[in-house]
Amino acid sequence: MDRVRLNSRLADVVPYDPKYLPAQHMLSANESPANLPEDIRIEIRRRMKRLDFNRYPDPLANELRDLIAATNGLERGNVLVGNGGDELLFNTALAFGGPGKKMLNCPPTFSVYEANAFLTGTEVVNIPRQPDFHLDEMGILTRVAEGDIDFVVLTSPNNPTGQLVSETFIRHLLGATDALVLVDEAYGEFSRTTCRPLLGQHKNLLILRTFSKAFSCAGVRLGYLLGHEEVIDEYLKVRQPYSVDAISQLVGCTVFEHRQMFSPAIMGIISQRERVMEALRQIPGIRVYPSDANFILVRVDNAGEVWQQLYDRGILVRDFSKAPMLENCLRFTVGAPQENDALLEALRDILGGGNGGY
């Protein structure tokens, strides 16, 4: 046969594209600007000498689960490790979504939530954010009161807009519904806040975290969930076996044991974020949105052209200018000081009428 029977449901699906392009300054993917500290890399190499590459890894990464649980005052059964937060997000749609199920989503936010819902046949109920990108809290509470929402996804801080979800609102929402409420705290270390204290009071709360951002491990692919054991057990029914390989488990344990070493870098990124935001506010034509993450969202006329001119100067940022509700928006990852300086200098040149301006 010279043809194959394709799945018609996927005909209009556009694959997720992180817009990964080569550049001198990579400020598009919200990665840490720093590699793992050398001392941690030396320890990883030492431990790898004892690794049995011919054996399957621990199916549930129990050593890492125990480390994470102990740090959070939980038990192993309250923790699940995944192949990046992305696997755990998809497993959320598998375990709590599906035909006849509904997810409440708050766009603009991480597009993968809605994509996962589509792939699993889950109906999406969108409660759009307000013009300043804060949640429509009353709209969410009113909708969940109807009683047919199966799970809610909230991102705190939100990607790509940067705002936190207030703990007060999360508490109200958890008390108003029996739907699972997944709070994605992928960028939580940069906000210095967490809804972790609410876990003991609410069985329907689930928290997602990642090693990819604050812990410089985007290349390793490690994420984890904190939740009630009954909820975690549902994930065990749908997860892929051996999804977290032995090397990732080894790296994760080593990094987590030395997590205090990352505090100076995290505080440095927070300091750089405030410096860059203030500098951006001084550049004509840029609207800067508040951020508690390691990135900054801005709105600027002709954003697509600005993106191209930045890229021509070796600076890759994320272009959201054609996304619904994000028209003419760009997102800048907070990088190393010299990268941030390069970005600011280029924007002043482009928007100030310098060489290559318009």
C-alpha positions as CSV (number, residue, x, y, z in Angstrom):
1,M,0.0,0.0,0.0
2,D,1.2,3.5,-0.7
3,R,-1.1,5.1,1.9
4,V,-1.9,4.7,5.6
5,R,-5.0,5.1,7.6
6,L,-4.5,8.2,9.8
7,N,-6.5,9.4,12.8
8,S,-8.9,12.0,11.5
9,R,-9.1,13.6,15.0
10,L,-5.5,14.8,14.6
11,A,-6.0,16.3,11.2
12,D,-6.1,19.9,12.5
13,V,-3.7,19.4,15.4
14,V,-0.6,21.7,15.2
15,P,2.3,20.1,17.1
16,Y,3.6,22.1,20.0
17,D,6.5,24.2,18.8
18,P,8.9,25.7,21.4
19,K,10.4,27.9,18.7
20,Y,13.8,26.6,19.5
21,L,16.3,28.4,17.2
22,P,20.0,28.9,17.5
23,A,21.0,32.3,19.0
24,Q,23.8,33.9,21.0
25,H,21.4,34.9,23.8
26,M,18.7,32.3,24.5
27,L,15.9,34.2,26.3
28,S,12.9,32.3,25.0
29,A,12.4,29.1,27.0
30,N,12.5,30.3,30.6
31,E,15.6,28.2,31.3
32,S,18.1,29.0,34.0
33,P,21.0,31.0,32.6
34,A,23.4,28.9,34.6
35,N,24.5,25.3,34.3
36,L,24.5,23.0,37.3
37,P,27.2,24.1,39.8
38,E,30.5,22.3,39.2
39,D,30.5,20.6,42.6
40,I,27.1,19.0,41.7
41,R,28.3,17.9,38.3
42,I,31.4,16.3,39.9
43,E,29.2,14.4,42.3
44,I,26.8,13.2,39.5
45,R,29.8,11.9,37.5
46,R,31.1,10.1,40.7
47,R,27.7,8.4,41.2
48,M,27.3,7.5,37.6
49,K,30.3,5.2,37.9
50,R,28.3,2.9,40.0
51,L,25.2,3.0,37.8
52,D,24.0,-0.3,36.3
53,F,23.1,0.8,32.8
54,N,21.9,-2.7,31.9
55,R,19.2,-2.7,34.6
56,Y,15.8,-1.0,34.4
57,P,15.4,2.0,36.7
58,D,13.3,2.0,39.8
59,P,9.8,2.2,38.2
60,L,8.6,5.0,40.6
61,A,11.9,6.8,41.4
62,N,11.3,6.0,45.1
63,E,14.6,7.4,46.4
64,L,13.7,10.7,44.9
65,R,10.1,10.5,46.0
66,D,11.4,9.9,49.6
67,L,13.7,13.0,49.4
68,I,10.9,15.2,48.1
69,A,8.4,13.9,50.6
70,A,10.6,14.4,53.6
71,T,11.4,18.0,52.6
72,N,7.7,18.8,52.3
73,G,6.6,17.0,55.5
74,L,4.8,14.3,53.4
75,E,4.9,10.5,52.8
76,R,6.2,8.8,49.7
77,G,2.6,8.1,48.6
78,N,2.0,11.9,48.4
79,V,4.7,12.3,45.7
80,L,4.9,11.2,42.1
81,V,7.9,11.9,39.8
82,G,7.5,12.2,36.0
83,N,9.4,12.8,32.8
84,G,9.2,16.5,33.1
85,G,6.1,18.4,34.1
86,D,4.8,17.8,30.6
87,E,4.3,14.0,31.2
88,L,2.4,14.7,34.5
89,L,0.2,17.3,32.8
90,F,-0.8,14.8,30.1
91,N,-1.4,12.1,32.8
92,T,-3.7,14.6,34.5
93,A,-5.9,14.7,31.4
94,L,-5.7,10.9,31.2
95,A,-6.6,10.3,34.8
96,F,-9.2,13.0,35.4
97,G,-10.4,13.9,31.9
98,G,-11.7,12.0,28.9
99,P,-15.0,11.8,27.0
100,G,-17.8,13.3,29.1
101,K,-15.3,15.1,31.4
102,K,-14.6,18.8,31.7
103,M,-11.5,20.9,32.4
104,L,-11.6,24.5,33.5
105,N,-8.8,26.5,31.9
106,C,-7.9,30.2,32.3
107,P,-6.4,31.6,29.1
108,P,-4.0,33.0,28.2
109,T,-1.9,30.4,29.9
110,F,0.3,27.4,28.9
111,S,-1.2,26.1,25.7
112,V,-0.3,22.5,26.5
113,Y,-3.2,22.3,29.0
114,E,-5.8,22.7,26.3
115,A,-3.9,20.6,23.9
116,N,-3.8,17.7,26.3
117,A,-7.6,18.1,26.9
118,F,-8.2,17.8,23.1
119,L,-6.0,14.7,22.7
120,T,-7.9,12.9,25.5
121,G,-11.4,14.0,24.4
122,T,-11.9,16.3,27.4
123,E,-14.2,19.2,27.0
124,V,-12.5,22.6,27.8
125,V,-14.4,25.3,29.7
126,N,-12.4,28.5,29.3
127,I,-12.8,31.4,31.8
128,P,-10.6,34.1,30.2
129,R,-8.4,36.3,32.3
130,Q,-9.1,39.9,32.7
131,P,-7.4,42.5,30.5
132,D,-4.6,42.9,33.0
133,F,-4.2,39.1,33.0
134,H,-5.4,38.5,36.5
135,L,-7.9,35.7,37.0
136,D,-11.6,36.2,36.8
137,E,-12.0,34.8,40.3
138,M,-15.8,35.3,40.5
139,G,-16.2,33.8,37.0
140,I,-14.3,30.7,38.1
141,L,-16.2,30.3,41.3
142,T,-19.5,30.8,39.6
143,R,-18.7,28.2,36.9
144,V,-17.5,25.5,39.3
145,A,-20.6,26.0,41.4
146,E,-22.5,24.3,38.5
147,G,-20.9,21.0,39.7
148,D,-19.8,19.5,36.3
149,I,-16.1,20.5,36.3
150,D,-13.8,17.5,36.8
151,F,-10.5,19.3,37.1
152,V,-9.1,22.9,37.1
153,V,-5.7,24.0,36.1
154,L,-4.2,27.2,37.6
155,T,-0.6,28.3,37.0
156,S,1.1,30.3,39.7
157,P,3.0,32.3,38.5
158,N,1.1,32.1,35.2
159,N,3.0,31.4,32.0
160,P,3.3,33.6,29.9
161,T,1.8,36.5,31.9
162,G,3.7,36.2,35.2
163,Q,1.0,36.7,37.8
164,L,0.5,34.7,41.0
165,V,-2.7,33.2,42.1
166,S,-3.6,34.4,45.6
167,E,-3.6,31.7,48.3
168,T,-6.9,33.1,49.5
169,F,-8.6,32.4,46.2
170,I,-7.1,28.9,46.0
171,R,-8.5,28.2,49.4
172,H,-11.9,29.5,48.4
173,L,-11.9,27.4,45.2
174,L,-10.8,24.2,47.0
175,G,-13.7,24.6,49.4
176,A,-16.2,25.4,46.7
177,T,-15.7,22.3,44.5
178,D,-14.8,18.6,44.6
179,A,-13.0,19.0,41.2
180,L,-9.3,18.3,41.3
181,V,-7.5,21.7,41.4
182,L,-4.0,21.4,39.9
183,V,-1.8,24.4,40.8
184,D,1.2,24.4,38.4
185,E,4.1,25.9,40.4
186,A,6.8,25.4,37.8
187,Y,8.0,29.0,38.4
188,G,7.2,29.0,42.1
189,E,10.8,29.3,43.3
190,F,11.0,32.8,41.7
191,S,7.9,34.0,43.6
192,R,9.0,32.7,47.0
193,T,5.4,31.5,47.6
194,T,3.6,28.1,47.5
195,C,0.2,26.7,48.3
196,R,1.8,23.7,49.9
197,P,0.4,24.6,53.4
198,L,-3.1,23.9,52.0
199,L,-2.4,20.3,51.1
200,G,-3.2,18.9,54.5
201,Q,-6.7,20.5,54.5
202,H,-7.8,19.7,50.9
203,K,-7.8,16.3,49.3
204,N,-8.6,17.9,45.9
205,L,-5.4,20.0,45.8
206,L,-2.5,18.9,43.6
207,I,0.7,20.8,43.1
208,L,3.1,20.4,40.1
209,R,6.7,21.4,40.3
210,T,9.7,21.0,38.1
211,F,13.5,20.7,38.1
212,S,13.7,22.5,34.7
213,K,13.7,26.1,35.8
214,A,15.2,27.1,39.2
215,F,17.3,23.9,39.4
216,S,19.0,24.2,36.0
217,C,17.8,20.8,34.8
218,A,15.7,21.6,31.7
219,G,17.9,19.1,29.8
220,V,17.2,16.2,32.2
221,R,13.3,16.2,32.2
222,L,12.1,15.9,35.7
223,G,8.9,17.0,37.3
224,Y,6.9,16.0,40.3
225,L,3.5,16.1,41.9
226,L,2.5,16.7,45.5
227,G,-1.0,15.5,46.5
228,H,-3.2,13.2,48.5
229,E,-2.3,9.6,48.3
230,E,-5.7,8.7,46.8
231,V,-5.1,11.2,44.0
232,I,-1.6,10.0,43.3
233,D,-2.9,6.5,43.1
234,E,-5.0,7.5,40.1
235,Y,-1.8,8.6,38.3
236,L,-0.2,5.2,38.9
237,K,-3.0,3.7,36.8
238,V,-2.2,5.8,33.7
239,R,1.5,6.6,33.8
240,Q,4.0,5.0,31.4
241,P,6.2,2.4,33.0
242,Y,9.8,3.4,33.6
243,S,9.1,6.9,32.4
244,V,11.9,8.4,34.5
245,D,15.2,6.9,33.5
246,A,18.0,5.9,35.9
247,I,20.3,8.8,34.9
248,S,17.5,11.4,35.5
249,Q,16.7,9.8,38.9
250,L,20.4,10.0,39.8
251,V,20.7,13.6,38.7
252,G,17.4,14.5,40.5
253,C,18.5,12.9,43.8
254,T,21.9,14.7,43.7
255,V,20.4,18.1,42.8
256,F,17.7,17.8,45.4
257,E,20.2,16.8,48.1
258,H,22.1,20.0,47.3
259,R,19.1,22.3,46.6
260,Q,20.3,25.0,49.0
261,M,23.2,25.6,46.6
262,F,20.7,27.1,44.1
263,S,19.3,29.8,46.5
264,P,21.9,32.5,45.4
265,A,21.2,31.9,41.7
266,I,17.4,32.1,42.3
267,M,17.8,35.4,44.3
268,G,20.1,36.7,41.6
269,I,17.4,36.0,38.9
270,I,14.8,37.7,41.1
271,S,17.1,40.8,41.4
272,Q,17.8,40.8,37.7
273,R,14.0,40.5,37.0
274,E,13.3,43.7,39.0
275,R,16.2,45.5,37.3
276,V,15.1,44.6,33.8
277,M,11.5,45.4,34.5
278,E,12.4,48.9,35.7
279,A,14.7,49.4,32.7
280,L,12.0,48.2,30.3
281,R,9.5,50.7,31.7
282,Q,11.9,53.5,30.7
283,I,11.9,52.5,27.0
284,P,9.2,54.3,25.0
285,G,6.5,52.1,23.5
286,I,6.7,49.1,25.8
287,R,4.0,48.1,28.3
288,V,5.5,45.9,31.0
289,Y,3.3,43.4,32.9
290,P,4.2,42.6,36.5
291,S,5.9,39.2,37.0
292,D,6.7,36.9,39.8
293,A,8.5,34.4,37.6
294,N,11.8,34.3,35.7
295,F,10.4,35.9,32.7
296,I,8.7,39.2,31.7
297,L,5.8,39.7,29.3
298,V,5.6,43.0,27.4
299,R,3.3,44.5,24.8
300,V,4.8,46.6,22.0
301,D,3.6,47.7,18.6
302,N,4.8,45.7,15.6
303,A,6.0,43.0,18.0
304,G,6.7,40.5,15.2
305,E,9.1,43.0,13.6
306,V,10.7,43.7,17.0
307,W,11.2,40.0,17.5
308,Q,12.9,39.7,14.1
309,Q,15.2,42.6,14.8
310,L,16.2,41.1,18.2
311,Y,16.9,37.8,16.5
312,D,19.0,39.5,13.9
313,R,21.1,40.8,16.8
314,G,21.5,37.3,18.2
315,I,18.8,37.5,20.8
316,L,16.0,34.9,20.8
317,V,12.9,35.8,22.8
318,R,9.4,34.3,22.6
319,D,6.9,35.7,20.2
320,F,3.3,35.6,21.3
321,S,2.1,38.4,19.1
322,K,-0.4,36.3,17.1
323,A,-1.8,34.3,20.1
324,P,-5.4,35.1,21.3
325,M,-5.4,37.8,24.0
326,L,-1.6,38.2,23.6
327,E,-1.6,40.3,20.5
328,N,1.7,42.2,20.1
329,C,3.2,40.5,23.2
330,L,6.7,39.2,23.6
331,R,8.1,37.2,26.5
332,F,11.7,37.7,27.8
333,T,13.4,35.1,29.9
334,V,15.5,36.7,32.6
335,G,19.0,35.7,31.7
336,A,22.5,36.4,33.0
337,P,23.3,40.1,33.6
338,Q,25.2,40.4,30.3
339,E,22.3,38.8,28.4
340,N,19.8,41.2,30.0
341,D,22.1,44.1,29.1
342,A,22.2,43.0,25.5
343,L,18.4,42.7,25.4
344,L,17.9,46.2,26.8
345,E,20.5,47.8,24.6
346,A,18.9,46.2,21.5
347,L,15.4,47.3,22.5
348,R,16.6,50.9,23.1
349,D,18.2,50.8,19.6
350,I,15.2,49.3,17.9
351,L,12.5,51.3,19.6
352,G,14.5,54.5,19.9
353,G,15.1,54.9,16.2
354,G,18.7,53.7,16.1
355,N,20.2,51.5,13.4
356,G,17.6,49.0,12.1
357,G,14.7,50.9,13.7
358,Y,11.5,51.7,12.1
